[in-house]
């Protein structure tokens, strides 16, 4: 459980970093605010852009956390099984080898 939580935290941090870097680029590319500009104030547009950025960051953090938790869990399981197979192979090799006589 502790390992999964660590993977979730790392993935979440990576997701937030990616969203902080790519979020403004994504918003500027798709910039069509659903609010009208009255030429005197752009407060509504800025509020919309910032709320979209925060939603993008939170979604990326969640997606990154889940992705890294799944990949990390699968990788740690594969490494653990590999270590078990190596240990079993060593034990069987040691059991099959004849004992050396003591002199």
TORVO-920927 format. One line per field, with one value per residue: z, x, y of N, C-alpha, C in turn; residue in one letter; residue number from 0. Coordinates in steps of 0.001 Angstrom, whole numbers, plus 524288, in hexadecimal, padded with zeros to 5 digits. Atoms other than C-alpha are relative to their C-alpha. Example, Ala and Ser with C-alpha at 12.3 -4.5 7.8 and 13.67 -1.06 7.14 Angstrom:
2
n_up <- c(80000; 7FFC4) .
n_east <- c(8037A; 7FCCC) .
n_north <- c(7FB5A; 7FB5A) .
ca_up <- c(81E78; 81BE4) .
ca_east <- c(8300C; 83566) .
ca_north <- c(7EE6C; 7FBDC) .
c_up <- c(80000; 802DA) .
c_east <- c(80384; 7FCFE) .
c_north <- c(804B0; 80442) .
resn <- c(A; S) .
resi <- c(0; 1) .
END
This chain:
103
n_up <- c(80000; 7FFB2; 80512; 80396; 7FEA9; 801E9; 805A4; 800FE; 7FEF5; 80412; 804D3; 7FF75; 80098; 80589; 802C9; 7FF04; 802C9; 80594; 800EC; 7FF4D; 80481; 804D5; 7FF76; 802AB; 805AF; 801BB; 7FFB1; 803F8; 80511; 80065; 7FD51; 80199; 7FB09; 8008B; 7FDCB; 803AC; 7FE56; 80083; 80169; 7FB92; 7FC15; 801C0; 7FB3A; 800D6; 80334; 7FCBC; 7FC59; 802F5; 8015C; 7FB49; 7FE40; 803A8; 7FEBC; 7FB34; 80156; 802FB; 7FC5A; 7FCA1; 80336; 80141; 7FB3A; 7FF21; 80418; 7FF18; 7FB65; 80142; 803D0; 7FD79; 7FC40; 802DB; 80253; 7FBB8; 7FD94; 8038C; 80033; 7FB17; 7FFE1; 80393; 7FD9B; 7FB97; 8022C; 80234; 7FB99; 7FDEF; 803A6; 7FF6A; 7FAFF; 80095; 8035C; 7FCCD; 7FC45; 802BC; 801B4; 7FB5C; 7FE59; 803E4; 80001; 7FC0A; 7FBCC; 80028; 7FB3A; 7FC9C; 7FF69) .
n_east <- c(80334; 7FC8B; 7FD81; 803E2; 800A1; 7FB60; 8009D; 8040D; 7FDE7; 7FC31; 802ED; 802E0; 7FC54; 7FE8B; 80484; 8006E; 7FBB8; 80148; 80462; 7FE2E; 7FCD6; 802FC; 80537; 80096; 7FF8E; 804E1; 8041E; 7FF48; 8013B; 805A4; 80267; 80516; 802D1; 805B3; 8020B; 7FF67; 7FC95; 802B0; 7FBE8; 7FE5A; 7FDB6; 7FF51; 8001B; 802B3; 7FCAA; 7FBAC; 8022F; 800EB; 7FAF5; 7FD8D; 802E7; 7FE9D; 7FAB3; 80037; 80275; 7FC1F; 7FBFD; 80222; 800D0; 7FAE4; 7FDE0; 802BC; 7FE7F; 7FA8D; 7FFBF; 80212; 7FC82; 7FB23; 8013E; 800D2; 7FB08; 7FC71; 801C9; 7FEC0; 7FA4D; 7FE1C; 801BC; 7FCA1; 7FACD; 8005D; 8005F; 7FAE6; 7FC8F; 801AB; 7FE35; 7FA50; 7FEF9; 8017B; 7FC15; 7FB46; 80108; 8000E; 7FAA6; 7FD08; 801C6; 7FE54; 7FA46; 7FE1C; 7FD00; 7FA66; 7FE45; 7FC95; 7FACA) .
n_north <- c(7FB59; 7FB7D; 7FF64; 7FDD5; 7FA7E; 7FD3A; 7FF8D; 7FC1E; 7FACB; 7FEB2; 7FF17; 7FB20; 7FBA8; 7FFC2; 7FDF7; 7FA64; 7FD76; 80009; 7FC71; 7FAAB; 7FEAC; 80067; 7FDC0; 7FAF2; 800BC; 8025D; 7FC11; 7FBF5; 8025B; 800B9; 7FB95; 7FE0C; 7FFBB; 80005; 7FB25; 7FBAA; 7FBCB; 7FB0C; 7FC4B; 7FCE7; 8035E; 80571; 8031D; 804FE; 80355; 801C6; 803D0; 804C8; 80260; 8021D; 804A2; 80434; 801B5; 80316; 804FF; 802F8; 801CD; 80417; 804A2; 80242; 80251; 804F1; 803B2; 80179; 80354; 8052E; 80279; 801A1; 80425; 804DF; 801AE; 80156; 804DB; 8045A; 8009E; 80237; 8056E; 802F1; 80068; 80399; 80550; 8013D; 8013B; 80519; 8040C; 80083; 8028F; 8057B; 80274; 800AF; 8043B; 80508; 80112; 80179; 80526; 803D4; 80080; 803B5; 7FDA8; 8010D; 802AB; 7FCE8; 80252) .
ca_up <- c(80000; 80353; 7F638; 7EEDD; 7F644; 7F2EE; 7E49B; 7E524; 7EB25; 7E151; 7D5FB; 7DB35; 7DC45; 7CE7C; 7C9B2; 7D022; 7CA86; 7BCED; 7BE1D; 7C319; 7B77A; 7ACF6; 7B264; 7AE1A; 7A09B; 79F7A; 7A3E6; 79AAF; 78F52; 7921B; 79700; 7944D; 7A135; 7A31C; 7A88C; 7A126; 7A1D7; 7A487; 7A0DF; 7AE5C; 7B6A3; 7B3F5; 7C1A0; 7BD17; 7B2BD; 7BC75; 7C66A; 7BBF4; 7B7B2; 7C59C; 7C90B; 7BCB3; 7C06A; 7CE0E; 7C898; 7BF08; 7C9F6; 7D2D2; 7C7DC; 7C405; 7D214; 7D361; 7C656; 7C949; 7D6B0; 7D19D; 7C61D; 7CE54; 7D8CC; 7CEBC; 7C790; 7D43F; 7DA22; 7CE2F; 7CDB5; 7DC1E; 7DADF; 7CF2A; 7D64E; 7E25B; 7DA3A; 7D343; 7E044; 7E508; 7D8B0; 7DA44; 7E888; 7E510; 7DA56; 7E3C8; 7EDC3; 7E3C8; 7DE89; 7EC49; 7EF52; 7E2BA; 7E48E; 7EB85; 7F881; 7F8FD; 8023E; 80DD9; 80E98) .
ca_east <- c(80000; 80B0E; 81188; 804F2; 80356; 81147; 80EBB; 8023B; 8095C; 8147C; 80B10; 802D1; 80E9A; 812CB; 80502; 804AF; 81201; 80D9A; 800E1; 807DF; 810E1; 8072A; 7FA89; 7FCBD; 80109; 7F4D3; 7EC04; 7F22A; 7F0A4; 7E24E; 7DF0B; 7D0B7; 7CB65; 7BCE8; 7BB6F; 7B9D6; 7C37D; 7BDA6; 7CA69; 7CB7A; 7CF37; 7D492; 7D1E5; 7C85E; 7D1C7; 7DCF0; 7D457; 7D04B; 7DE6C; 7E33A; 7D833; 7DB3E; 7E996; 7E684; 7DD6B; 7E810; 7F215; 7E930; 7E571; 7F3A9; 7F788; 7ED19; 7F078; 7FF09; 7FCF9; 7F4B5; 7FDCC; 80A2B; 8037D; 7FF43; 80C47; 8140D; 80BBD; 80D56; 81BFB; 81DF9; 815FA; 81E24; 82ADB; 8264F; 82289; 82FA7; 836DE; 82EC4; 83207; 84090; 84032; 8391E; 842FE; 84E46; 847F9; 845A9; 8537D; 858FD; 850BB; 854C8; 86358; 86A92; 8708F; 87F34; 885CF; 88C74; 89AE4) .
ca_north <- c(80000; 80943; 806CF; 809D7; 8169C; 81A68; 8177A; 81F8A; 82B0C; 82A8D; 82961; 83475; 83D4A; 839B9; 83C6D; 849CD; 84D1D; 84914; 850A4; 85CB9; 85C35; 85825; 85DD4; 86BED; 86743; 85EF5; 86A1D; 873EB; 86A62; 867E1; 87590; 877ED; 87CD0; 87A68; 8881F; 894DC; 89FEC; 8AD35; 8B427; 8BA6A; 8AEDC; 8A16D; 89C43; 891E4; 88CDD; 88C1A; 88524; 87B5F; 8792C; 87735; 86DE3; 8662F; 865CB; 860D9; 85660; 8524A; 85168; 84976; 84042; 83E6E; 83BF0; 83175; 82B3D; 82B90; 825B1; 81A8D; 817F7; 817A3; 80F5B; 80550; 804EF; 8050A; 7FA56; 7F1C4; 7F45C; 7F170; 7E4F6; 7E0A4; 7E39E; 7DC34; 7D045; 7D0F3; 7D12E; 7C589; 7BDD6; 7C0C6; 7BCAA; 7B01C; 7AD4A; 7AF5F; 7A64F; 79BA4; 79D10; 79C40; 79050; 78986; 78BF8; 78107; 78441; 78562; 77BEA; 78233; 78003) .
c_up <- c(80000; 7FAAF; 7FC13; 80117; 7FE2B; 7FA1C; 7FE98; 800D9; 7FBC0; 7FAE4; 8002A; 7FF59; 7FA5D; 7FCB2; 800BB; 7FD23; 7FA29; 7FEC9; 800A6; 7FB4A; 7FAFF; 8003E; 7FD5B; 7FA0B; 7FDC7; 7FFFD; 7FBC8; 7FA97; 7FF29; 80233; 7FD1C; 804F3; 7FF22; 80252; 7FC13; 8025A; 7FF1F; 7FF0F; 80487; 80415; 7FDCD; 804B2; 7FF1E; 7FCC0; 80327; 803F0; 7FD40; 7FED2; 804CD; 80205; 7FC58; 8011B; 804DE; 7FEF7; 7FCFC; 80393; 80376; 7FCF8; 7FE9D; 804C4; 80112; 7FBFD; 800BB; 804A5; 7FEE8; 7FC47; 80290; 803FF; 7FD3F; 7FDCF; 80438; 802B5; 7FCA9; 7FFCD; 8050A; 80086; 7FC80; 8024F; 80494; 7FE17; 7FDB7; 8044A; 8025C; 7FC72; 8006E; 8050B; 7FFAA; 7FC9E; 80301; 803D3; 7FD51; 7FE05; 8049C; 801DF; 7FC3D; 7FFF5; 8043A; 80416; 7FF6B; 80502; 80313; 80088; 804BD) .
c_east <- c(8035E; 80284; 7FC3C; 7FF34; 804A8; 7FFA5; 7FBDF; 80207; 803D5; 7FD40; 7FCE5; 80383; 801CC; 7FB86; 7FF51; 80459; 7FED8; 7FB99; 801A6; 80329; 7FCB8; 7FA9C; 7FF57; 80078; 7FAEB; 7FB9C; 8009D; 7FECA; 7FA1D; 7FCF1; 7FB2B; 7FCC0; 7FA19; 7FD7D; 80105; 80368; 7FD29; 803CC; 801C2; 802CE; 8006D; 7FFF2; 7FD7A; 80350; 80480; 7FE1A; 7FF01; 80525; 8028F; 7FD07; 80110; 8056A; 8000D; 7FD82; 803CA; 8042D; 7FDFD; 7FF0F; 80521; 8027D; 7FD71; 801A3; 8059E; 80094; 7FE26; 803AB; 804FD; 7FEFD; 7FF45; 80523; 803E4; 7FE80; 80143; 805E3; 8020E; 7FE5D; 80383; 80576; 7FFFF; 7FFB8; 80540; 803D5; 7FE93; 801D5; 805E2; 8015A; 7FEAE; 803FA; 80513; 7FF52; 8001A; 80571; 80359; 7FE72; 801E2; 805E1; 801B3; 8034A; 805B4; 80192; 803AF; 80530; 802C4) .
c_north <- c(804E5; 8011B; 8026A; 805CB; 80337; 800B6; 8040E; 8058E; 801AB; 8012C; 8050C; 804BC; 8008D; 80226; 805D8; 802EB; 80043; 803D3; 805AB; 801CF; 8002F; 80283; 80546; 7FF8E; 7FDCB; 80408; 8042A; 7FDDC; 7FFA2; 804A6; 801F0; 80065; 80043; 804DB; 8045E; 8043C; 80525; 80480; 80382; 7FCBE; 7FA7C; 7FC54; 7FAB6; 7FC42; 7FDCC; 7FBF9; 7FAD2; 7FD33; 7FD87; 7FB38; 7FB6A; 7FDE6; 7FC92; 7FAAE; 7FC85; 7FDC9; 7FB9A; 7FAF2; 7FD54; 7FD7D; 7FAB8; 7FBE5; 7FE2D; 7FC6A; 7FA7E; 7FD21; 7FE01; 7FBB5; 7FAC5; 7FDF4; 7FE64; 7FAF9; 7FB42; 7FF04; 7FD96; 7FA45; 7FCA2; 7FF57; 7FC2D; 7FA55; 7FE4D; 7FE7D; 7FAB7; 7FB92; 7FF2D; 7FD29; 7FA33; 7FD16; 7FF10; 7FB7B; 7FAAF; 7FE8F; 7FE46; 7FA87; 7FBC3; 7FF34; 7FC2C; 802D8; 7FE7D; 7FD2A; 8037A; 7FD43; 801FF) .
resn <- c(X; X; X; X; X; X; X; X; X; X; X; X; X; X; X; X; X; X; X; X; X; X; X; X; X; X; X; X; X; X; X; X; X; X; X; X; X; X; X; X; X; X; X; X; X; X; X; X; X; X; X; X; X; X; X; X; X; X; X; X; X; X; X; X; X; X; X; X; X; X; X; X; X; X; X; X; X; X; X; X; X; X; X; X; X; X; X; X; X; X; X; X; X; X; X; X; X; X; X; X; X; X; X) .
resi <- c(0; 1; 2; 3; 4; 5; 6; 7; 8; 9; 10; 11; 12; 13; 14; 15; 16; 17; 18; 19; 20; 21; 22; 23; 24; 25; 26; 27; 28; 29; 30; 31; 32; 33; 34; 35; 36; 37; 38; 39; 40; 41; 42; 43; 44; 45; 46; 47; 48; 49; 50; 51; 52; 53; 54; 55; 56; 57; 58; 59; 60; 61; 62; 63; 64; 65; 66; 67; 68; 69; 70; 71; 72; 73; 74; 75; 76; 77; 78; 79; 80; 81; 82; 83; 84; 85; 86; 87; 88; 89; 90; 91; 92; 93; 94; 95; 96; 97; 98; 99; 100; 101; 102) .
END
